[in-house]
Amino acid sequence: MTGQPIPVIIDCDTGVDDALALLFAVRHPGLDLRAVTCVAGNTDVDQVVRNTLIVLDHAGAGDIPVARGAARPLIEPARSAAHVHGQDGMGDMGLPASARTPVDVDAVTLLRREILASPRPVTLIPTAPLTNIALLLRTFPEVTANIERIVFMGGAVAVGNATPVAEFNVWHDPEAAAILLTAGVPITMYGLDVFERVQVPAADVQRLRESAVPRLKLAGDLLAHRDPAASGDPTPTGGLGDAGAVCAVADPGGLTTRLLPVEVSLAPGPSRGQTIVDRRPRHGESEIHDGAREQALVDVGLDVDVERYVKLWLETVEGSASTDSGAAPA
């Protein structure tokens, strides 16, 4: 690898697959994880902070600042995904708390500070509802001058998961997602269409689960929990989920994107939170009769090299495992 590491900030709701993303980001030599900010989503924001600090311990991370962010979406109440991630957001594994502590400023303040202080423009990687990012953009719009790109895990071109058409992160705070699309910086949407395809094979999951290295055992247990068949299959495959978005920053060549107009449905009812991606080759009758609406152009992930990202994630997280004294929790 040549050149300087890419400065990145992850905004997360840790979260089984957010944890997989953090394990990767800490250990990839091409990424410089400058900060982690936490927001309500998969679980409540205080539990997200707790989970994030635990994962950083397991990853052998240095002194990476972590900040607590929004406790609820801009308009609606918080609605967790405990049925997917467990009551504690981390598969209810009973992991002991970390001795680390969050910084004494809120997430938006930390985001502004780290973005403006970076000598190279920062890549933001939100893997959660976009509340913190929306608050940042509205409060301190000057930060966009030092943001290289925003690669967010959210949205769907085809089928949703929170509703038939809406993906959870966007559905949880649609107004925040709509604000993100007006950021005025390059944006990549790593949506469900690619998110759900990157699966770690069962044999690799089992190898990780049997490891004596705490970091790797945690990774294996998280992957096993993520798979819907985990309760009945002792060697399930495991989805990388949010971690794929971080892989796309480290190795963008594994993600096939197309620059397309995207907007978020904010109307009440069954379409709320849908990311409407316009893949038409030309305007239709709506635009002919009513005029074209202004829509953000987003690099939308349409295809992914699954084997490439699985290999990248495994090699990064497993690297130097036998000699890694920093893998055990503090």
VMD Tcl script that draws the C-alpha trace (Angstrom):
set ca {
  {0.00 0.00 0.00}
  {1.26 3.43 -0.92}
  {0.41 6.89 0.31}
  {-0.92 8.11 3.61}
  {-3.83 6.41 5.39}
  {-7.27 7.83 4.70}
  {-8.56 9.80 7.70}
  {-12.00 8.43 8.58}
  {-14.63 9.03 11.24}
  {-17.28 6.40 11.91}
  {-20.71 7.45 13.17}
  {-22.38 4.32 14.49}
  {-25.11 2.68 16.57}
  {-23.06 -0.35 17.71}
  {-24.70 -2.89 16.88}
  {-23.48 -6.32 15.83}
  {-22.33 -5.33 12.36}
  {-21.19 -1.86 13.46}
  {-18.84 -3.77 15.76}
  {-17.52 -5.74 12.77}
  {-16.97 -2.40 11.01}
  {-15.02 -0.99 13.95}
  {-12.82 -4.10 14.25}
  {-11.89 -3.66 10.60}
  {-11.39 0.11 10.68}
  {-9.05 0.00 13.66}
  {-6.83 -2.63 12.11}
  {-6.68 -1.69 8.43}
  {-3.35 0.05 7.70}
  {-4.88 2.21 5.01}
  {-7.38 3.81 7.37}
  {-6.69 6.36 10.09}
  {-9.68 6.18 12.44}
  {-9.77 9.68 13.91}
  {-12.91 9.41 16.04}
  {-16.10 7.44 16.64}
  {-19.43 9.11 17.31}
  {-22.48 7.33 18.69}
  {-26.19 7.71 18.00}
  {-29.40 5.95 18.98}
  {-30.45 3.26 16.52}
  {-29.89 -0.43 17.03}
  {-30.05 0.25 20.76}
  {-30.19 3.33 23.01}
  {-27.33 5.80 22.72}
  {-25.79 5.08 26.14}
  {-25.63 1.38 25.31}
  {-24.13 2.29 21.93}
  {-21.35 4.18 23.71}
  {-20.74 1.23 26.04}
  {-20.62 -1.23 23.14}
  {-18.29 0.98 21.11}
  {-15.77 1.23 23.94}
  {-15.84 -2.57 24.40}
  {-15.17 -3.16 20.72}
  {-12.28 -0.70 20.65}
  {-10.72 -2.67 23.52}
  {-11.03 -5.92 21.62}
  {-9.63 -4.32 18.48}
  {-6.52 -3.18 20.33}
  {-7.27 0.43 19.42}
  {-5.22 3.36 20.61}
  {-6.67 6.45 22.24}
  {-9.48 7.05 19.75}
  {-11.99 9.64 20.99}
  {-15.58 8.43 21.34}
  {-18.52 10.79 21.84}
  {-22.17 10.38 22.76}
  {-24.58 11.84 20.24}
  {-28.31 12.11 19.64}
  {-30.60 10.03 21.82}
  {-33.47 10.09 19.33}
  {-34.22 11.09 15.73}
  {-34.94 14.68 14.75}
  {-38.73 14.23 14.85}
  {-39.78 10.71 15.78}
  {-39.07 8.63 18.88}
  {-36.18 6.18 18.91}
  {-37.11 2.67 17.75}
  {-34.46 0.04 18.40}
  {-33.64 -3.17 16.54}
  {-33.33 -5.39 19.60}
  {-34.96 -8.28 17.74}
  {-31.90 -8.34 15.46}
  {-29.03 -7.23 17.70}
  {-30.20 -8.37 21.16}
  {-31.28 -6.22 24.08}
  {-27.75 -4.85 24.56}
  {-27.12 -4.44 20.82}
  {-24.24 -6.91 20.88}
  {-26.02 -10.23 20.87}
  {-26.53 -10.27 24.66}
  {-23.11 -11.86 25.14}
  {-22.63 -10.37 28.60}
  {-19.36 -8.66 27.70}
  {-17.74 -6.73 30.58}
  {-17.65 -2.94 30.38}
  {-14.54 -1.17 29.16}
  {-12.29 1.00 31.32}
  {-12.30 3.55 28.48}
  {-14.48 6.60 28.81}
  {-16.07 8.85 26.19}
  {-14.76 12.36 25.69}
  {-16.46 15.21 27.55}
  {-17.98 16.80 24.45}
  {-21.00 15.78 22.39}
  {-20.78 13.99 19.05}
  {-21.43 17.06 16.89}
  {-18.69 19.00 18.67}
  {-16.24 16.12 18.26}
  {-17.13 15.71 14.58}
  {-16.53 19.40 13.91}
  {-13.27 19.40 15.85}
  {-11.79 16.34 14.17}
  {-12.91 17.27 10.66}
  {-11.50 20.80 10.83}
  {-8.28 19.63 12.51}
  {-7.46 17.00 9.91}
  {-4.60 17.98 7.57}
  {-6.29 15.92 4.84}
  {-10.02 15.94 4.05}
  {-11.90 13.35 6.10}
  {-14.12 10.53 4.87}
  {-17.22 10.15 7.04}
  {-18.65 6.65 7.36}
  {-22.10 6.70 8.99}
  {-23.30 3.14 9.68}
  {-26.33 4.29 11.66}
  {-29.32 6.61 11.53}
  {-28.04 9.95 10.26}
  {-29.17 12.19 13.12}
  {-25.68 13.23 14.25}
  {-24.61 13.96 10.68}
  {-27.69 16.07 9.99}
  {-27.15 18.09 13.17}
  {-23.51 18.62 12.19}
  {-24.36 19.78 8.67}
  {-27.03 22.19 9.87}
  {-25.02 23.57 12.81}
  {-21.55 23.75 11.27}
  {-21.90 23.71 7.46}
  {-18.31 24.94 7.12}
  {-17.09 21.40 7.84}
  {-17.98 20.32 4.31}
  {-14.89 22.12 3.02}
  {-12.77 19.43 4.71}
  {-14.93 16.36 3.96}
  {-13.62 14.23 1.10}
  {-16.68 11.97 0.85}
  {-19.51 10.53 2.91}
  {-19.93 6.77 2.52}
  {-23.11 5.84 4.37}
  {-24.68 2.49 5.04}
  {-28.32 3.08 4.38}
  {-31.11 3.02 1.89}
  {-32.15 0.48 -0.70}
  {-32.73 0.54 -4.43}
  {-35.05 -2.45 -4.36}
  {-36.37 -3.96 -1.12}
  {-36.29 -2.53 2.40}
  {-36.05 -4.25 5.77}
  {-37.75 -1.86 8.21}
  {-40.66 -1.65 5.75}
  {-41.15 -3.25 2.32}
  {-39.36 -0.26 0.76}
  {-37.35 1.44 3.55}
  {-34.02 0.42 5.07}
  {-33.69 0.77 8.86}
  {-31.08 3.55 9.13}
  {-32.95 5.86 6.75}
  {-36.39 4.85 8.08}
  {-35.29 5.58 11.67}
  {-34.65 9.25 10.80}
  {-35.78 10.11 7.26}
  {-35.41 13.86 7.76}
  {-31.78 13.41 8.75}
  {-31.15 11.31 5.64}
  {-32.74 13.99 3.48}
  {-30.42 16.58 5.02}
  {-27.41 14.35 4.31}
  {-28.26 14.36 0.61}
  {-27.89 18.16 0.57}
  {-24.39 18.08 2.09}
  {-22.74 19.32 -1.09}
  {-19.97 16.72 -0.94}
  {-19.57 13.43 -2.84}
  {-21.80 10.73 -1.32}
  {-21.74 6.95 -1.73}
  {-24.81 4.94 -0.73}
  {-23.92 1.44 0.47}
  {-27.46 0.15 0.64}
  {-29.22 -3.13 1.34}
  {-28.75 -4.24 -2.26}
  {-25.04 -4.84 -1.59}
  {-25.14 -4.95 2.23}
  {-26.97 -8.27 2.39}
  {-24.78 -10.05 -0.14}
  {-21.41 -10.01 1.67}
  {-21.48 -13.21 3.71}
  {-18.51 -14.80 5.50}
  {-18.47 -18.57 4.86}
  {-19.43 -20.90 7.69}
  {-15.93 -22.41 8.00}
  {-14.38 -18.98 8.54}
  {-17.01 -18.05 11.12}
  {-16.33 -21.26 13.02}
  {-12.55 -20.73 12.90}
  {-12.97 -17.28 14.40}
  {-15.30 -18.54 17.12}
  {-12.76 -21.18 18.17}
  {-9.87 -18.70 18.36}
  {-8.11 -18.03 21.64}
  {-7.62 -14.39 20.61}
  {-10.44 -12.35 22.20}
  {-10.76 -10.08 19.17}
  {-11.24 -12.99 16.80}
  {-13.61 -14.91 19.05}
  {-15.72 -11.78 19.39}
  {-15.73 -11.36 15.61}
  {-16.83 -14.96 15.13}
  {-19.56 -14.74 17.73}
  {-20.85 -11.51 16.19}
  {-20.92 -13.05 12.73}
  {-22.74 -16.10 14.05}
  {-25.32 -13.97 15.81}
  {-25.94 -11.90 12.70}
  {-27.05 -14.86 10.61}
  {-30.77 -15.66 10.95}
  {-29.93 -19.38 11.15}
  {-27.47 -18.93 14.03}
  {-29.81 -20.38 16.65}
  {-30.15 -23.67 14.80}
  {-26.84 -24.06 12.99}
  {-23.60 -24.46 14.96}
  {-21.61 -23.19 11.95}
  {-23.64 -20.42 10.33}
  {-22.47 -18.03 7.68}
  {-22.30 -14.43 8.82}
  {-23.07 -11.15 7.11}
  {-20.48 -8.37 7.27}
  {-23.29 -5.83 7.03}
  {-22.05 -2.36 7.97}
  {-18.43 -3.50 7.72}
  {-18.86 -3.66 3.95}
  {-19.21 0.13 3.84}
  {-15.81 0.49 5.53}
  {-14.35 -2.06 3.12}
  {-15.65 0.15 0.31}
  {-13.59 3.05 1.68}
  {-10.44 0.96 2.04}
  {-10.93 -0.74 -1.35}
  {-13.44 1.17 -3.50}
  {-12.69 -1.07 -6.49}
  {-14.79 -3.84 -4.95}
  {-17.98 -1.78 -5.16}
  {-19.72 -1.02 -8.43}
  {-21.60 2.29 -8.25}
  {-23.61 4.48 -10.56}
  {-24.23 8.20 -10.13}
  {-28.01 8.46 -9.80}
  {-30.63 10.88 -8.48}
  {-31.77 9.89 -4.98}
  {-34.40 11.37 -2.69}
  {-35.95 10.27 0.60}
  {-39.69 9.91 1.01}
  {-40.76 12.04 3.98}
  {-44.50 11.56 3.57}
  {-46.47 9.68 6.23}
  {-47.54 6.20 5.30}
  {-46.00 3.08 3.80}
  {-43.38 4.86 1.67}
  {-41.86 6.90 4.53}
  {-38.10 6.44 4.68}
  {-37.80 4.97 1.21}
  {-34.74 6.00 -0.79}
  {-36.18 6.65 -4.24}
  {-33.39 5.95 -6.73}
  {-34.11 7.07 -10.27}
  {-32.60 4.53 -12.66}
  {-34.60 5.61 -15.71}
  {-32.60 6.41 -18.86}
  {-34.70 9.53 -19.51}
  {-37.34 11.72 -17.90}
  {-40.94 10.55 -17.98}
  {-44.35 12.12 -18.13}
  {-44.11 13.45 -14.59}
  {-41.17 15.69 -15.48}
  {-42.59 16.57 -18.90}
  {-45.85 17.83 -17.40}
  {-44.79 19.05 -13.96}
  {-41.11 19.91 -14.39}
  {-38.04 18.15 -13.01}
  {-37.43 18.24 -9.27}
  {-33.99 18.97 -7.90}
  {-32.53 15.68 -6.66}
  {-29.16 14.86 -5.18}
  {-26.78 12.80 -7.28}
  {-25.38 9.92 -5.28}
  {-22.94 7.12 -6.14}
  {-25.31 4.23 -5.48}
  {-23.86 0.80 -4.80}
  {-25.39 -1.62 -7.29}
  {-22.98 -4.57 -7.21}
  {-20.23 -5.82 -4.94}
  {-17.33 -8.26 -5.26}
  {-18.31 -10.48 -2.35}
  {-15.21 -12.66 -2.24}
  {-12.94 -9.61 -2.45}
  {-14.52 -7.92 0.56}
  {-14.75 -11.09 2.63}
  {-11.06 -11.76 2.00}
  {-10.15 -8.15 2.78}
  {-12.09 -8.14 6.04}
  {-10.74 -11.50 7.22}
  {-7.12 -10.71 6.38}
  {-7.37 -7.34 8.11}
  {-9.08 -8.51 11.30}
  {-7.02 -11.70 11.58}
  {-3.70 -10.05 10.75}
  {-0.89 -10.69 13.26}
  {-3.33 -12.45 15.56}
  {-0.74 -14.80 17.02}
  {1.51 -11.97 18.16}
  {-1.08 -9.31 18.96}
  {-0.82 -8.49 22.65}
  {-3.36 -5.68 22.25}
  {-6.21 -7.98 21.28}
  {-7.42 -8.67 24.80}
  {-9.87 -6.28 26.45}
  {-8.48 -3.74 28.86}
}
mol new
graphics top color blue
foreach p $ca { graphics top sphere $p radius 0.5 }
foreach p [lrange $ca 0 end-1] q [lrange $ca 1 end] { graphics top cylinder $p $q radius 0.2 }
display resetview
